[in-house]
Amino acid sequence: MPVANDASRTRQNFHKVVAASAIYAVQVFLTSFWALIYLVHLWTTKVCFTFKHVSNYLDPVFLDKLFREHN
């Protein structure tokens, strides 16, 4: 009888370890996922602002206005 109890206890401990490992893996994945989303958001925001800034200088109306002011 004690053998069955030891086996049951070992199985329960194994299940606890597997569950704890799964929870930890999900936490690490979600943390990495949200960090990646945040970095992509920052990068795309910076690119959009940079593109808008550059496109303002390439805008023909802006260039024409700039040219007329300096000549």
DRENMAR-883916 format. One record per residue: residue number from 0; y, z, x of N, C-alpha, C in turn; residue in three letters. Coordinates in nm, 3 decimals. Atoms other than C-alpha are relative to their C-alpha. Layout:
REM DRENMAR-883916
REC NUM Y Z X Y Z X Y Z X ALA
...
REM end
This chain:
REM DRENMAR-883916
REC 0 -0.121 0.000 0.080 0.000 0.000 0.000 0.127 0.000 0.084 MET
REC 1 -0.122 0.003 -0.079 0.256 0.074 0.272 0.029 -0.137 0.061 PRO
REC 2 -0.021 0.134 -0.056 0.202 -0.277 0.411 0.082 -0.084 -0.098 VAL
REC 3 -0.074 0.076 0.101 0.325 -0.428 0.084 0.145 0.046 -0.005 ALA
REC 4 -0.137 -0.050 0.001 0.629 -0.202 0.090 0.078 -0.048 0.122 ASN
REC 5 -0.068 0.049 -0.121 0.711 -0.299 0.449 0.031 -0.148 -0.011 ASP
REC 6 -0.023 0.144 0.017 0.671 -0.667 0.367 0.113 -0.025 -0.099 ALA
REC 7 -0.106 0.014 0.101 0.890 -0.629 0.061 0.136 0.036 0.060 SER
REC 8 -0.125 -0.044 -0.063 1.152 -0.442 0.261 0.049 -0.106 0.100 ARG
REC 9 -0.036 0.104 -0.097 1.144 -0.708 0.535 0.057 -0.122 -0.072 THR
REC 10 -0.047 0.115 0.078 1.183 -0.983 0.275 0.139 0.027 -0.056 ARG
REC 11 -0.131 -0.035 0.054 1.475 -0.800 0.114 0.107 -0.004 0.109 GLN
REC 12 -0.095 0.004 -0.112 1.643 -0.755 0.452 0.030 -0.144 0.041 ASN
REC 13 -0.019 0.140 -0.034 1.588 -1.123 0.528 0.093 -0.067 -0.100 PHE
REC 14 -0.087 0.058 0.103 1.747 -1.221 0.196 0.144 0.047 0.016 HIS
REC 15 -0.135 -0.052 -0.022 2.044 -0.996 0.270 0.068 -0.071 0.118 LYS
REC 16 -0.055 0.068 -0.118 2.092 -1.156 0.612 0.035 -0.145 -0.034 VAL
REC 17 -0.027 0.139 0.040 2.066 -1.507 0.465 0.123 -0.007 -0.089 VAL
REC 18 -0.115 -0.002 0.091 2.315 -1.421 0.190 0.129 0.028 0.077 ALA
REC 19 -0.119 -0.032 -0.080 2.559 -1.265 0.438 0.039 -0.118 0.088 ALA
REC 20 -0.028 0.116 -0.084 2.528 -1.567 0.667 0.061 -0.113 -0.082 SER
REC 21 -0.053 0.105 0.087 2.590 -1.806 0.378 0.143 0.030 -0.041 ALA
REC 22 -0.137 -0.039 0.037 2.897 -1.612 0.266 0.095 -0.020 0.118 ILE
REC 23 -0.083 0.018 -0.119 3.032 -1.611 0.622 0.025 -0.148 0.028 TYR
REC 24 -0.016 0.144 -0.025 2.969 -1.985 0.661 0.098 -0.062 -0.099 ALA
REC 25 -0.092 0.053 0.101 3.152 -2.059 0.336 0.142 0.045 0.031 VAL
REC 26 -0.133 -0.048 -0.034 3.445 -1.841 0.442 0.058 -0.077 0.118 GLN
REC 27 -0.047 0.075 -0.117 3.470 -2.016 0.779 0.035 -0.142 -0.040 VAL
REC 28 -0.026 0.137 0.045 3.447 -2.358 0.613 0.129 -0.007 -0.080 PHE
REC 29 -0.120 0.004 0.083 3.713 -2.277 0.354 0.126 0.027 0.082 LEU
REC 30 -0.115 -0.028 -0.086 3.945 -2.130 0.616 0.037 -0.124 0.081 THR
REC 31 -0.025 0.122 -0.077 3.907 -2.441 0.831 0.052 -0.111 -0.090 SER
REC 32 -0.042 0.104 0.094 3.945 -2.667 0.528 0.146 0.017 -0.037 PHE
REC 33 -0.139 -0.022 0.040 4.271 -2.507 0.414 0.095 -0.014 0.119 TRP
REC 34 -0.083 0.021 -0.119 4.403 -2.503 0.771 0.020 -0.149 0.024 ALA
REC 35 -0.010 0.145 -0.017 4.329 -2.876 0.793 0.094 -0.060 -0.105 LEU
REC 36 -0.089 0.049 0.107 4.499 -2.941 0.458 0.145 0.032 0.034 ILE
REC 37 -0.135 -0.041 -0.036 4.804 -2.747 0.577 0.055 -0.087 0.113 TYR
REC 38 -0.046 0.081 -0.112 4.823 -2.939 0.905 0.025 -0.145 -0.042 LEU
REC 39 -0.020 0.138 0.049 4.781 -3.275 0.730 0.128 -0.006 -0.082 VAL
REC 40 -0.123 -0.003 0.080 5.056 -3.177 0.487 0.122 0.001 0.091 HIS
REC 41 -0.114 -0.004 -0.093 5.290 -3.086 0.772 0.018 -0.133 0.070 LEU
REC 42 -0.008 0.127 -0.072 5.206 -3.406 0.960 0.054 -0.110 -0.089 TRP
REC 43 -0.046 0.107 0.089 5.255 -3.633 0.658 0.144 0.022 -0.041 THR
REC 44 -0.139 -0.028 0.033 5.578 -3.458 0.566 0.091 -0.043 0.115 THR
REC 45 -0.078 0.039 -0.117 5.707 -3.508 0.921 0.007 -0.151 0.011 LYS
REC 46 0.002 0.146 -0.008 5.601 -3.873 0.916 0.090 -0.060 -0.107 VAL
REC 47 -0.084 0.053 0.108 5.770 -3.931 0.580 0.147 0.019 0.032 CYS
REC 48 -0.139 -0.022 -0.036 6.093 -3.772 0.698 0.043 -0.092 0.114 PHE
REC 49 -0.032 0.088 -0.112 6.081 -3.968 1.022 0.013 -0.143 -0.047 THR
REC 50 -0.006 0.136 0.050 6.009 -4.292 0.840 0.126 -0.022 -0.081 PHE
REC 51 -0.122 0.013 0.080 6.293 -4.228 0.597 0.121 -0.007 0.091 LYS
REC 52 -0.111 -0.001 -0.094 6.526 -4.151 0.887 0.012 -0.136 0.070 HIS
REC 53 -0.001 0.129 -0.068 6.427 -4.469 1.071 0.034 -0.111 -0.098 VAL
REC 54 -0.026 0.106 0.096 6.434 -4.680 0.757 0.147 -0.001 -0.042 SER
REC 55 -0.144 0.000 0.028 6.792 -4.566 0.693 0.075 -0.084 0.102 ASN
REC 56 -0.066 0.078 -0.103 6.891 -4.722 1.023 -0.038 -0.147 -0.006 TYR
REC 57 0.043 0.139 0.011 6.695 -5.038 0.948 0.044 -0.064 -0.130 LEU
REC 58 -0.045 0.052 0.128 6.840 -5.077 0.601 0.114 -0.099 0.023 ASP
REC 59 -0.104 0.102 -0.024 7.048 -5.400 0.597 0.139 0.042 -0.048 PRO
REC 60 -0.131 -0.043 0.052 7.323 -5.249 0.382 0.062 0.102 0.096 VAL
REC 61 -0.050 -0.100 -0.094 7.352 -4.955 0.620 0.045 -0.067 0.130 PHE
REC 62 -0.037 0.068 -0.124 7.355 -5.184 0.924 0.128 -0.080 -0.018 LEU
REC 63 -0.122 0.077 0.027 7.619 -5.407 0.765 0.120 0.093 -0.005 ASP
REC 64 -0.109 -0.098 0.009 7.833 -5.104 0.683 0.035 0.053 0.139 LYS
REC 65 -0.021 -0.051 -0.135 7.787 -4.970 1.034 0.071 -0.104 0.086 LEU
REC 66 -0.061 0.108 -0.077 7.878 -5.306 1.186 0.146 -0.018 -0.038 PHE
REC 67 -0.138 0.018 0.046 8.193 -5.337 0.972 0.089 0.117 0.045 ARG
REC 68 -0.080 -0.115 -0.042 8.307 -4.985 1.066 0.039 -0.011 0.147 GLU
REC 69 -0.026 0.006 -0.143 8.284 -5.058 1.437 0.070 -0.128 0.044 HIS
REC 70 -0.067 0.126 -0.038 8.441 -5.405 1.430 0.122 -0.026 -0.081 ASN
REM end
